[in-house]
């Protein structure tokens, strides 16, 4: 790998790592909202909002890094 390729790989790794950390933060915030740790619209609406945030966080944590890795995969050399 050349230096520009290394720099690009580091940026992509950082992007995937930050995406996973944001997914974890969404999941934690969603569970706190479900539990009633803070209020946005009052119960039971907060629980549904919390469930939606947890689902988005799980998608960000589990699926999005795979999609980005597939998109950024190096072409196969012949």
C-alpha positions as CSV (number, residue, x, y, z in Angstrom):
1,X,0.0,0.0,0.0
2,X,1.1,3.5,-0.7
3,X,0.9,6.4,1.6
4,X,-2.4,7.8,0.1
5,X,-3.9,4.3,0.4
6,X,-2.8,4.1,4.0
7,X,-4.3,7.5,4.8
8,X,-7.6,6.6,3.1
9,X,-7.7,3.3,5.0
10,X,-7.2,5.1,8.3
11,X,-10.0,7.6,7.5
12,X,-12.4,4.8,6.6
13,X,-11.5,2.8,9.8
14,X,-12.1,5.9,11.9
15,X,-15.4,6.5,10.1
16,X,-16.6,3.0,10.9
17,X,-15.4,3.2,14.5
18,X,-17.2,6.5,15.0
19,X,-20.4,5.1,13.4
20,X,-20.3,2.1,15.9
21,X,-19.7,4.4,18.8
22,X,-22.7,6.6,17.8
23,X,-24.8,3.4,17.5
24,X,-23.9,2.5,21.1
25,X,-24.7,6.0,22.3
26,X,-28.1,5.8,20.5
27,X,-28.8,2.5,22.1
28,X,-27.9,3.8,25.6
29,X,-30.0,7.0,25.1
30,X,-32.9,4.9,23.9
31,X,-32.8,2.6,26.9
32,X,-32.6,5.6,29.3
33,X,-35.6,7.1,27.6
34,X,-37.5,3.8,27.8
35,X,-36.7,3.5,31.5
36,X,-37.9,7.1,32.1
37,X,-34.6,8.6,33.0
38,X,-35.6,11.8,31.2
39,X,-38.7,13.0,29.5
40,X,-39.4,14.4,26.0
41,X,-43.1,14.1,25.4
42,X,-44.2,12.1,28.5
43,X,-45.0,8.5,28.9
44,X,-46.0,6.3,27.0
45,X,-44.8,8.3,24.0
46,X,-41.2,8.4,25.4
47,X,-41.1,4.6,25.4
48,X,-42.0,4.5,21.7
49,X,-39.5,7.1,20.9
50,X,-36.9,5.2,23.0
51,X,-37.7,2.0,21.1
52,X,-37.2,3.8,17.8
53,X,-33.9,5.3,18.9
54,X,-32.7,1.8,20.1
55,X,-33.6,0.3,16.7
56,X,-31.8,3.1,14.8
57,X,-28.8,2.6,17.1
58,X,-28.7,-1.1,16.5
59,X,-28.9,-0.6,12.8
60,X,-26.0,1.9,13.0
61,X,-24.0,-0.4,15.2
62,X,-24.5,-3.7,13.3
63,X,-25.5,-3.1,9.7
64,X,-24.0,0.2,8.6
65,X,-20.4,-0.7,9.2
66,X,-20.9,-3.8,7.0
67,X,-22.5,-1.8,4.3
68,X,-19.7,0.7,4.3
69,X,-17.0,-2.0,4.4
70,X,-18.6,-3.6,1.4
71,X,-18.8,-0.3,-0.5
72,X,-15.2,0.5,0.3
73,X,-13.8,-2.9,-0.4
74,X,-10.8,-3.0,-2.6
75,X,-11.3,-4.3,-6.1
76,X,-10.1,-7.8,-6.8
77,X,-6.9,-7.8,-8.7
78,X,-6.5,-10.3,-11.6
